[in-house]
Amino acid sequence: MRTLTYREAVREALIEEMERDERVFLMGEEVAEYDGAYKISQGMLDKFGPRRVIDTPISECGFAGLGVGAAMAGLRPVVEFMTFSFSLVAFDQIVNNAPNMLTMSGGQFHVPMVFRGPNGPVHALGATHSHATEPFYANVPGLKVCAPGTVRDAKGLLKTAIRDDNPVIVLESEALYNTSGEIEDADTDLTVPLGEAAVLREGDDVTLVTYSQTIPLVLETADKIKAELGVSPEVIDLRSIRPLDADTVCKSIAKTNRLVIVEQNRPFCGIGAQLTYAVQRDAFDELDAPVTRVAQQDVPMPYNEKLEDAVLPSEQRILDAVKEVCYL
Amino acid sequence: MPYVQMPKLSDTMTEGTLVKWLKQEGDKVEISEVLAEVETDKATMEMEAFDEGTLKIYTPQGGTVPVGTAIAFIAGDGEEAPAAPEASPPQPAPTAATPSPEPAPQESPFTPAEPAAATTPPPLPAAPTPSVPTSSGGPLRASPVALKLAAAQGVDLSAIAGSGPGGRIVKNDVLAYLAGGAAPAPVAAPAQAPATQATPAPAPVQPAPRTIPAPRQPASSGDQRIPLTGMRATVAERLLASKTQIPHFYLHLEIDAAPLMTLRKQLNTPAEADETGNTNKYTVNDFVLKAAVAAAVAVPEANASFEGDAIVRYASVNLSVAIALEEGLVTPVIRDAQNLNLLQISQQVKDLAAKARNKRLSPDTFSGGTLTTSNLGAYGIESFDAIINPPQAAILSIGAIVKKPVLSADGNVVPGLRMDIGMSCDHRVIDGAIGARYLSELKKILEAPAMMLV
């Protein structure tokens, strides 16, 4: 085992897969000459050359569509969005062309490609640059969506995504790029399956479900919940949004009887809403309290820092939710 | 796939009864040959073959099955009929899917307004522990897992004071009850850590016997249990909806039936055919129907329906006529009755009644009525109030013509012939004054009946 940053883990996954399979290539804004806007692809131009690490114009719809075509033609493109807020410009390619091509071509054209990049609100970027896009894309049959929240998953899920024969959206997090974590040695061919949640911390009294960049907040708050409320929380990282692993959550609820979902996206038709549906259906008799969510407030993201803090999930809101479901 | 399915023969049909197979298993059948008679909620219909071949029967005579169920298979040349339909249909036992007629099991003590009530099983018999009255006295609320735990341990939830919001009984309350044998006081202090979460070893509790479902009215020997026919179920459903959802009010008016009786006698006396070859005998009801139609033309506000955001006033008077049958009640419709003369109305009613008794009314005969009449005069009933036939806004309750002493114009008591006609109105559509205008128009027409002949 060794320690890496999330950024290094993503880069390692890209390099390993490009070395393993010459059909894999990376394309996006400033991924080559500038080493990537977030330095994910640092050194990769030198290593693989301009045919496989490609700078694109600022035209998301164009290069996302180019990726779909390349995938249909037999390559395995990795399309980087500088942020997933910009992927909305390429919505038609991601939502219409990539996921539907296999079905609408009668099985003739697979689209084995990855859309990846940082997703979700970070800090004072305003409403248009702070989108958590996972509910948009998870709504589409034919797309798989994952959101790695740990260093190990950042590498393992991306490698699995690149090897998948269908379009996969890998939602990274700018807020996590600099975080460090333990990971298997470089010579391990690490993959993490899609559609499997992970129990990050075991507990007995309340299940906290989260994913991606709210994981650190939830883990810190879990300590306080234990210390201040005397409640033992179980923390689950969804890891994949679609397929969604409700089974792991329901198993946990069978033990704790209570669920709080902490999510970085908005509440309406959000990931927690979908999970809540699955839980009330499959674990109805295990619930001791209504499922509670801590999501963004349902407003356009304010630019003002204090207001943004009020919109995002916070320690206090999580504590309040836990008290509510535990009847404290 | 030459399955023969239970056809949907009317908009409201959800299941049908196989009254009679007219072909037997193994018979060769041709396209459009009649296979069977099927009873819907309204009529008995013939069912034709759409394929030719050898018949294999799945649903025996008398069986009731949902619409769409495979009831037979017609095997073509060299084709083997499957032993059973592919999708397993409900058991074709007679009346298998017919709603049972007994009153719904009592759900008390919960009120329907409480969402929890629907999922709350009847409280289990109390475990042998001192019973504590519910704190609130309000409806019982409990979390799903608390219900499950209580059921598994045989705990009477009504003996526990819920500590959750609105008195909700939560898992900890049940655990505390099991541990201490007493209900915990409702927790007010928020600082209380869920110490009981540390799973106290549940006190050994004698599993209590489960209650059985609420019993039916105890049957004495000789009582009959008559499963609902499709027709009875429809009558039950529609009239319950009408009486509970439509704000009914009732008007009555007494009509001098002497002129009507005189005219009827004149019309019926020449039993030989008139110049058109007609030998029709007119009933009192024929005149009332004709008058009801004419009054609806004069007061179109009464020929209407309530449709949520609007009142529909109909251009035609489609008169529904209630006809009692041994197994129920049907209301076939005389369409565009405003264009029919007395003879045509009389003939149509006779035709509809005969068809109804033979169960040969086609389903479309029942749709589109705008006003209904019900006549119990033949039974000597003088006055009654019928239930509105939705979505119509009014129904007429026609009583018997009775001889009674009446005051003549000069103030003397003389023998008279009188008939009571009641009108049940949907107040959302028909106000009292409109109903009164309709009834007085009806009275005017019936008391000068010759005008109905021109």
Interface residues (C-beta under 8 A of the other chain):
Chain A: D204 D205 L229 G230 V231 S232 N257 F284 D285 E286 L287 D288 A289 K323 C326 Y327 L328
Chain B: S143 P144 V145 A146 L147 K148 S163 G164 P165 V170 K171 N172 V187 P190 A191 Q192 A193 P194 A195 Q197
